[in-house]
Amino acid sequence: FGHLAATGLKEMVRHNMVEHLRLELKDIVKIDSCRPCIMGKMTQKRNPKKSKTRATEPLERILTDLCGPFPVRSLCGKYYSMTFIDDES
């Protein structure tokens, strides 16, 4: 889920928003290397550009994708889904 940033914590201290909080502004430091925050801001590398060549006959080129595991089983009791696409059709 996450945590409060240093600026938010400073606001809470400055405006005395939390009873019995024994913290002073000088004690709050900004943390630039919080591992979960860094991991959460990461992005995946883009997939290569689409192929410029296309299939000219059925079943010459089949595209597939596998998704899962899903948290809930399908009506058939499966956790994964696989699709196949014929590039020519």
C-alpha positions, 0 to 999 in steps of 0.5 A: 500500500505505501507510507506517508511521505516526509512532507505529509509527516511534517504537516502532521507535526506542524499542525499538531494533527496527532495527539501524543506524537513525540516528533519534531520537525528537525527529526524528519528526514527525506528518504530517497531510497525507499526500496518499495517506493522505487520498485513501485515506480519501475516500469517494464521495458517496452516490447519490440516494434511489431514485425513488418512481415505478415503471413500470406497463408493460414497457419503460416504464423500463429500469435499466442499469449498466456495470461495467469494465474488468475486468483479465481478459477474459470468455469472449467476450473482453470487458472490460466488463459491462452489465446491463439491468433492466426496472423493471416486471417 
